[in-house]
Each structure stands twice: as structure tokens, then as C-alpha cells.
Amino acid sequence: MKRISIELVPRDEAALRESLAVVKQHAAHADVINIPDLLRLPMRSYEGAAVAKEYFKAAMPHIRAMDIDLSAELPMKDFLRAQEIREVLVIQGDPPQDMTKKVYPTTSTDVIRKFREEMPEVKVYAGIDQYRGSMSDELYRVKRKLQAGAAGFFTQPFFDLRYLSVYEDMLTGLDVYWGVAPVMSERSQSYWERKNKVVFPQEFAPTLDWSIEFTRRVMAFAQERDESIYIMPIKANLEAYLAGIFPAM
């Protein structure tokens, strides 16, 4: 397998360090820690990435495009350089619930290009959302992001290996991290169905066992093709999930 990335939510520094210690115990061979940027939390993604670098060689903060003012320099530029953070994932971002938070009509392609111009030493990844529309529309977005300077992509979680295989065929030759995440309850399943329009396979079950088994199948898929995987342990028992995925550790 090329690389393993694990996403950790930076709820606060103490909680993040606790999660990093669990990952270190069960998945010490992980290559990079991804840190999302959630406005409701006090810690920004790049601050969390700096903490993660104390435990792992590489950390990748998520950068929300709508937070970036194109008329000003990248606000996290000096911090990223000081902490020697060499990779970022640019996403569009969801509108803030607090309408006092200022956002801009900036697109992810705008920010990818801005990073290429202002921080050429940083490797910029972009997102793929395989649920937002047709495959042809998503492929067009991928091509635009490549033209803007994206070096690779991270997908939303897959829950069906057949669907993942179709995307893998479409994106052959690109550096893609295939997303996978546990779904641990019927409520969580309903969220994915309503918000992201996911169609789960008939075999699906919202349990830890199913999630572990499916993650291991995706890992085997990536291993056979020397590709990368993006593990997002959303609302799961991190230790139980990772211990099931990496039993040899």
C-alpha cells in the first residue's frame, strides 16, 4: 500500500493527544494524520496538525476554501512554514451556523491555485465527493482541480466496493486516497442517506464488525494496486476500530 492516512477531529488539544496516542499504539505505521477544520471547535486544523507532528512524521490540515480571502495572503502561511507542514487538503467547506463568521465566495480551485503561487513547497490535495452528482460532473471537477495544481485527491467514504471500483477505473493514474468510515448506528446511516445521498449495499449493517470487515476489504483493494487509503473513524470507538483493522499491531 502506498500510504495510510487517518483523520482525527481536534476537539481540543488534550483529546487530540489522547487520540494520537491510541493511533500510535494500534497504527504506528500510519503515514499521515489528517486534521479537519471545524468552526465549532476552538482548535484550527493547522494547529492540530502541529500537535500531530509530535507523534507522526506527516500531518495534513484541511483548509476551507470559503474562509480564504483571495485579496489577502494565506493567513496560515507563516504557521505552516514554521511547523514544517508540507501537505494540505483543500475543501470547499460548509457554511458556518454562526452567521457572524465571515466567509467568501472562494472556490477550492481558487485556493489550490493560491497555494501553488504563494507556497509552492506545499503539496496540495483536493476533495472528491462521489455523492454530489454524476460521475461525469465529478470527473470535470477533478480535471479543473488538476489544472489548478492539485497533486492528488481524497474521496468521501465509500461503503460499497463495487462503486469504489468504478471510481478507481475512472481515476486511474491519479494519486487518490480512498475514503472509508465506520457507520455505527441506524441514525448515522440515515444521516449519510439524507445528507450525502448514499445508497448502502444490501449486505450493509451499522455495526463495528461490518465496518471493520469492510475497511479491511478496502485496504486489501488498495494494497493490490499500491494505492492509498483514508480512514475516518467518525463517532466510533477509536481503539476498538483500529485494533480490528490492524490486529497484527
Residue pairs with C-beta under 8 A, 6 or more apart in sequence:
1 219
1 222
1 223
1 226
1 227
1 228
1 229
2 175
2 222
2 226
2 227
2 228
3 31
3 32
3 177
3 228
3 229
4 27
4 29
4 30
4 31
4 32
4 228
4 229
4 231
5 30
5 31
5 32
5 33
5 34
5 60
5 154
5 177
5 228
5 229
5 230
5 231
6 23
6 27
6 30
6 32
6 33
6 34
6 231
6 233
7 33
7 34
7 35
7 36
7 230
7 231
7 232
7 233
7 234
8 16
8 19
8 20
8 23
8 33
8 34
8 35
8 48
8 52
9 16
9 35
9 36
9 38
9 41
10 16
10 35
10 36
10 38
10 41
10 43
10 44
10 45
10 47
10 48
10 51
11 41
11 43
12 41
12 42
12 43
13 43
13 51
16 43
16 48
16 51
16 52
17 51
19 238
20 33
20 51
20 52
20 54
20 55
20 56
21 55
22 238
22 239
22 242
23 30
23 33
23 55
23 56
23 238
23 242
24 55
24 56
25 239
25 249
26 239
26 242
26 243
26 245
26 246
26 249
27 242
27 245
27 246
27 249
28 249
29 249
30 56
31 56
31 57
31 58
32 56
32 57
32 58
32 59
32 60
32 87
33 49
33 52
33 55
33 56
33 58
33 59
33 60
34 59
34 60
34 62
34 89
34 154
34 230
35 45
35 46
35 48
35 49
35 52
35 59
35 60
35 61
35 62
36 45
36 62
37 44
37 45
37 61
37 62
37 63
37 64
37 67
37 93
39 96
39 97
39 98
39 101
40 97
44 61
44 76
45 61
45 62
45 63
46 61
46 63
46 76
46 79
46 80
46 83
46 85
47 79
48 59
48 61
49 59
49 60
49 61
49 83
49 85
50 59
50 79
50 83
50 85
52 59
53 59
53 83
53 84
53 85
58 86
58 87
59 85
59 87
60 85
60 87
60 88
60 89
60 125
61 76
61 80
61 85
61 88
61 89
62 88
62 89
62 90
62 91
63 76
63 88
63 89
63 90
63 91
63 111
63 115
64 91
64 92
64 93
65 90
65 91
65 92
65 93
65 106
65 107
65 108
65 110
65 111
66 92
66 93
66 95
66 103
66 104
66 105
66 106
67 93
67 103
67 104
67 106
68 74
68 75
68 104
68 106
68 110
68 111
68 114
69 104
69 106
70 104
70 106
70 110
70 114
73 118
74 114
74 115
74 118
74 119
77 118
77 119
79 85
80 88
80 119
80 122
81 119
85 122
86 121
86 122
86 123
87 122
87 123
87 124
87 125
88 115
88 122
88 123
88 124
88 125
89 124
89 125
89 126
89 127
89 154
90 108
90 111
90 112
90 115
90 124
90 125
90 126
90 127
90 150
91 108
91 126
91 127
92 107
92 108
92 127
93 103
95 103
96 103
108 126
108 127
108 145
109 144
109 145
109 147
109 148
110 148
112 124
112 126
112 145
112 148
112 149
112 150
113 148
113 149
115 122
115 124
115 149
116 124
116 148
116 149
123 151
123 152
124 149
124 150
124 151
125 150
125 151
125 152
125 153
125 154
125 177
126 142
126 145
126 150
126 152
126 153
126 154
127 153
127 154
127 155
127 156
128 138
128 141
128 142
128 153
128 154
128 155
128 156
128 167
128 171
128 176
129 138
129 155
129 156
129 196
130 138
130 155
130 156
130 158
130 163
130 167
131 156
131 196
131 197
131 198
132 138
132 197
135 166
135 167
135 170
139 170
142 153
142 171
142 174
145 153
146 174
151 175
152 174
152 175
152 176
152 177
153 171
153 174
153 175
153 176
153 177
154 176
154 177
154 179
154 230
155 167
155 176
155 177
155 178
155 179
155 230
156 179
156 196
157 179
157 180
157 181
157 232
158 164
158 167
158 178
158 179
158 180
158 218
159 183
159 192
159 198
159 200
159 201
159 204
159 214
160 199
160 200
160 201
161 214
161 217
161 218
161 221
162 201
164 178
164 218
164 221
165 221
168 176
168 178
168 221
168 225
168 227
175 228
176 227
176 228
177 228
177 229
177 230
178 218
178 221
178 222
178 227
178 228
178 229
178 230
179 229
179 230
179 232
180 214
180 215
180 218
180 229
180 230
180 231
180 232
181 211
181 231
181 232
181 233
181 234
182 208
182 211
182 212
182 215
182 233
182 234
182 235
182 236
182 241
183 189
183 192
183 204
183 206
183 211
184 206
184 207
184 208
184 211
184 235
184 236
185 206
186 206
188 206
188 234
188 235
189 200
189 204
189 206
192 198
192 200
193 199
193 200
203 210
204 210
208 236
208 237
208 240
208 241
208 244
209 244
211 236
211 241
212 241
212 244
212 245
215 231
215 241
215 245
216 245
218 229
219 229
219 245
221 227
222 228
222 229
231 245
233 241
233 242
242 249
243 249
